[in-house]
C-alpha cells in the first residue's frame, strides 16, 4: 500500500487555506490546515506531518518564529518546511532558509509549481530517511564484523606467542605475527571511524620517544618480513598534548604505509625534533613513491599499482591532524620514496 503523505498548511488567511487545499486535493495528500500558529505547533507534536507549508506574516507567532519552535522539537526537527509568502525580497528568502526552510514559494501561487515543489521535497525527505536507515544498518554491520574479527585476532596472537615460547623464533611465526599486526591496525581504523562521534578523546601529555618507540616495536615483525630496518632519531626528548589513541592512529597509519610501500631490504626513517617552537615529526621511506599526493588523504584512495588495505588510514590521519590543527606536508618522488612531515604547533610541553 502506497503511503499517503500528510501536509500541514499554516496561513492566517482562510482564502489561502481553501485555495491550497483545492490545489492539493487531487494529489491524494492528507491535508490539515489551520490559521493559528499555536494550534499548528500542538497538532504537529501530536501527529507529525510529512511536510509543512508555512506562511510568514501571521499574528502572535510569525512563520519564522514558528519554524524555530518546530526545529527545537526532536520529533519535528527533520520535517521539511516550505515557506509561502507574499514577501519577495532577497532578505526574507535568505532568512527563511537560515531558519531551516527547504524551499520558498511566493504568492500569488501557481498550482503546478506548488505541486512540483512539494513532490520534490517529499522525495528528498524520503531519500534522506532511507539513507539514514542504510547508514545505521551499515554501522551495525561494521560493529558486528569488528566484534567477530577481534576475537580470532586475539586468539591467533596469544597462540603464536605460546608457539614462539615453546619452539623459539621462526620466519613462519614472525610472518603470522606481522599479519596479525596488520589486521589489528585495520581494526583500529574501523573502530575509530565507528566510534569517533560518540566517544570522547581526552588529550594527555605524550612522551614522544617512549610512544613512537613502542609503535616501532609493534610493527617490528611487519618490517622484518620485508627485511626493512626502522631508524628512529630525535634531537631531544619532547612532549605533546594529544589523545593517545588518536596519536596512535596517526603514527600507525603513517608508519605501516611506509613499510607497506617500501622496497624490500630498504629503510624507514623516523625523526622528531623542535623547530621554531613546533614539534616536527618526519616519517621517510625509500619505496615506490605516491602517484598523486593531492589525493592521498581522500577516503578509499589506493594507488593503482598497490591495491592494499582499505584506503582509510591516511584519511583518518588527515581528520585527526585537522582536529588538532597539525600541518601535514607530503613529499614524494616516483621510485625514490616518500616523506610525511607533521608540524605540531602550540603543543610543545617539556616536563
C-alpha positions in Angstrom: 0.0 0.0 0.0 1.4 3.4 -1.0 1.9 5.8 1.9 -0.4 8.8 2.0 1.6 11.9 2.8 0.3 14.3 5.4 0.7 18.0 4.7 0.1 20.7 7.4 -0.8 24.2 6.0 -0.4 27.2 8.3 -1.7 30.5 7.0 -3.8 33.1 8.7 -5.8 33.9 5.5 -8.7 31.4 5.2 -8.9 32.1 1.4 -5.3 30.9 1.1 -6.0 27.7 3.1 -9.0 27.0 0.9 -7.1 27.6 -2.3 -4.1 25.4 -1.3 -6.4 22.7 -0.2 -8.1 22.8 -3.6 -4.8 22.7 -5.4 -3.5 19.7 -3.4 -6.7 17.6 -3.0 -6.2 15.8 -6.3 -2.7 14.7 -5.3 -4.0 12.3 -2.7 -2.5 14.0 0.3 -3.9 14.1 3.8 -4.4 17.8 4.2 -4.5 19.5 7.6 -4.9 23.3 7.7 -5.1 25.9 10.4 -4.8 29.8 10.6 -3.4 29.6 14.1 0.4 29.1 14.7 -0.1 27.7 18.3 -2.7 25.2 17.2 -0.4 24.2 14.3 2.5 23.5 16.7 0.4 21.4 19.1 -1.2 19.5 16.2 2.3 18.7 14.8 3.5 17.5 18.1 0.6 15.1 18.5 0.7 13.8 14.9 3.8 14.9 13.0 3.1 15.7 9.3 5.4 14.7 6.4 5.7 18.4 5.2 4.6 21.8 6.4 3.6 24.8 4.2 4.2 27.8 6.3 3.2 31.5 5.9 5.5 34.2 7.3 3.2 37.2 8.1 0.9 35.9 10.9 -0.3 37.4 14.2 1.1 36.4 17.6 3.7 33.9 16.2 5.1 34.6 12.7 6.3 32.0 10.4 10.0 32.4 11.3 9.3 32.1 15.0 7.1 29.0 14.4 9.8 27.4 12.3 12.3 27.9 15.1 9.9 26.3 17.6 9.3 23.3 15.3 13.0 22.8 14.8 13.5 22.7 18.6 11.3 19.6 18.9 13.2 16.3 18.3 10.2 14.6 16.7 9.7 17.6 14.3 13.1 19.0 13.5 13.6 17.0 10.3 10.2 17.7 8.8 10.7 19.8 5.5 9.2 23.3 5.8 8.3 25.2 2.7 7.7 28.9 3.3 4.7 30.5 1.4 4.6 34.3 1.4 3.8 37.5 -0.5 7.2 38.8 0.7 9.6 38.7 -2.2 12.8 40.3 -1.0 16.1 38.5 -1.0 16.5 39.2 2.7 13.2 37.4 3.5 14.2 34.4 1.4 17.6 34.2 3.0 16.1 34.4 6.5 13.6 31.6 5.6 16.5 29.3 4.6 18.5 30.3 7.6 15.6 29.4 9.9 15.5 25.9 8.4 13.2 26.1 5.5 13.9 23.9 2.5 12.1 26.0 -0.1 10.3 29.3 -0.6 7.2 29.9 -2.8 5.9 33.4 -3.4 2.3 34.5 -3.7 0.3 34.5 -6.0 0.6 30.7 -6.1 1.0 28.8 -9.4 -0.7 25.4 -8.8 1.7 23.3 -10.9 4.7 25.0 -9.2 3.3 24.2 -5.7 2.6 20.6 -6.7 6.1 20.1 -8.2 7.9 21.6 -5.3 6.0 19.6 -2.7 6.7 16.4 -4.6 10.4 17.2 -4.9 10.8 18.0 -1.1 8.8 14.9 -0.1 11.0 12.7 -2.3 14.2 14.4 -0.9 13.0 13.7 2.6 12.1 10.1 1.8 15.6 9.6 0.3 17.2 11.2 3.3 15.3 8.8 5.7 16.3 5.8 3.5 20.0 6.9 3.5 19.9 7.3 7.3 18.4 3.8 7.6 21.1 2.3 5.3 23.9 4.1 7.2 22.5 2.8 10.5 22.4 -0.7 9.0 26.0 -0.3 7.8 27.1 0.9 11.2 25.6 -2.1 12.9 27.1 -4.4 10.2 30.6 -2.9 10.7 30.3 -3.2 14.5 29.3 -6.9 14.2 32.3 -7.6 11.9 34.6 -5.8 14.3 33.4 -7.9 17.1 33.7 -11.1 15.1 37.2 -10.2 13.9 38.6 -9.1 17.3 38.2 -12.4 19.0 40.2 -14.5 16.4 42.9 -11.8 16.2 43.4 -12.1 20.0 43.4 -15.9 19.8 45.9 -16.0 17.0 48.2 -13.5 18.7 48.1 -15.5 22.0 48.8 -18.8 20.3 51.7 -17.5 18.2 53.3 -16.2 21.4 52.9 -19.6 23.0 54.4 -21.4 19.9 57.3 -19.0 19.9 58.0 -19.6 23.6 57.9 -23.4 23.1 59.8 -23.7 19.9 61.7 -20.5 19.6 61.5 -17.7 16.9 60.9 -18.7 13.3 60.2 -17.0 10.0 56.8 -18.6 9.8 55.7 -17.3 13.3 57.1 -13.9 12.5 55.0 -13.7 9.3 51.9 -14.7 11.2 52.5 -12.1 13.9 53.1 -9.5 11.1 49.8 -10.3 9.6 48.1 -10.1 12.9 49.6 -6.6 13.4 48.2 -5.5 10.0 44.7 -6.8 11.0 45.0 -5.1 14.3 45.8 -1.8 12.6 42.9 -2.1 10.2 40.7 -3.0 13.3 41.9 0.2 14.9 41.0 2.3 11.9 37.4 0.8 11.7 37.0 1.3 15.4 37.9 5.0 15.2 35.6 5.5 12.2 32.7 3.9 14.0 33.2 5.4 17.5 34.6 8.9 16.8 31.2 10.6 17.0 30.2 9.0 20.3 33.5 8.6 22.1 35.3 11.4 24.0 39.0 11.6 23.2 40.7 13.4 26.1 44.2 14.9 25.5 47.1 13.8 27.7 50.8 14.5 27.8 52.6 12.1 25.5 56.4 11.4 25.7 57.3 11.2 22.0 60.3 9.0 22.5 58.5 6.4 24.6 55.4 6.4 22.4 57.0 6.3 19.0 59.5 3.6 20.2 56.5 1.5 21.3 54.9 1.8 17.8 58.2 0.9 16.1 58.4 -2.2 18.2 54.7 -3.0 17.4 55.5 -3.1 13.7 58.8 -4.8 14.0 57.6 -8.2 12.6 55.9 -6.4 9.7 59.2 -4.7 8.8 61.2 -7.9 9.3 59.1 -9.8 6.7 60.5 -7.3 4.1 63.9 -7.0 5.7 63.3 -3.3 6.4 65.2 -1.6 9.1 63.4 1.2 11.0 65.7 4.0 12.2 64.5 6.3 15.0 66.3 9.6 15.6 65.5 12.6 17.7 67.0 16.0 18.6 65.8 16.0 22.2 63.1 14.5 24.5 59.8 16.2 23.7 56.2 16.0 24.8 52.9 16.9 23.1 49.4 17.3 24.3 47.1 15.0 22.4 44.8 12.0 22.8 47.0 8.8 22.9 44.6 6.7 20.8 44.3 9.4 18.1 48.1 9.9 18.0 48.4 6.1 17.7 46.2 6.2 14.6 48.4 8.9 13.1 51.7 7.2 13.8 50.5 3.7 13.0 49.0 4.5 9.7 51.9 6.6 8.5 54.5 4.0 9.7 52.6 1.0 8.3 52.2 2.7 5.0 55.9 3.5 4.9 56.6 -0.2 5.4 53.9 -1.4 3.0 55.1 0.7 0.1 58.9 0.3 0.8 61.1 -1.8 -1.3 62.5 -5.0 0.3 65.8 -4.6 2.2 65.4 -0.9 2.5 65.0 1.5 5.4 62.3 3.7 7.0 63.5 6.7 8.9 61.6 8.4 11.7 62.8 11.7 13.2 61.3 14.1 15.7 62.6 17.4 17.0 61.7 21.0 17.7 61.9 23.9 15.2 60.8 27.4 15.9 58.5 26.4 18.8 56.9 23.5 16.8 57.3 19.8 17.2 58.3 18.3 13.8 57.8 14.6 13.1 59.2 13.1 9.9 58.5 9.6 8.5 60.5 8.7 5.4 60.6 5.7 3.2 62.6 4.7 0.1 59.8 2.9 -1.7 57.7 3.3 -4.8 56.5 6.8 -4.2 53.0 8.3 -4.3 51.3 8.8 -7.7 49.2 11.8 -6.7 49.9 13.5 -3.4 46.8 15.6 -3.7 44.6 12.6 -3.4 46.5 10.6 -0.8 44.2 11.7 2.1 41.0 11.0 0.2 38.8 8.2 1.7 39.3 4.9 0.0 42.1 6.2 -2.2 44.6 3.5 -3.2 47.5 3.5 -5.6 46.7 1.7 -8.9 49.7 -0.5 -8.7 49.4 -1.4 -5.0 45.8 -2.1 -4.0 46.5 -2.8 -0.3 44.4 -2.1 2.7 41.1 -0.2 2.9 42.3 3.2 1.8 41.1 4.7 5.1 44.3 5.0 7.0 45.6 8.3 5.7 42.1 9.8 5.5 41.9 9.2 9.3 45.4 10.7 9.7 44.1 13.9 8.0 40.9 14.0 10.1 42.9 13.8 13.3 45.5 16.3 12.2 42.8 18.8 11.1 41.2 18.4 14.6 44.5 19.3 16.3 45.5 21.9 13.7 48.6 19.9 12.7 50.0 20.8 9.3 51.0 17.8 7.1 53.5 18.1 4.2 53.9 15.2 1.8 56.9 15.0 -0.5 57.2 12.1 -2.9 59.2 11.0 -6.0 58.3 8.0 -8.1 60.5 5.0 -7.3 62.6 7.1 -4.8 60.3 7.3 -1.8 58.0 9.5 0.3 58.3 11.9 3.3 55.4 12.7 5.6 56.2 15.8 7.7 54.0 16.8 10.7 54.3 20.2 12.2 52.6 20.3 15.6 52.1 23.9 16.7 51.4 25.2 20.3 51.5 21.8 21.9 55.2 21.6 22.9 55.5 20.7 26.5 58.7 19.8 28.3 58.3 18.1 31.7 
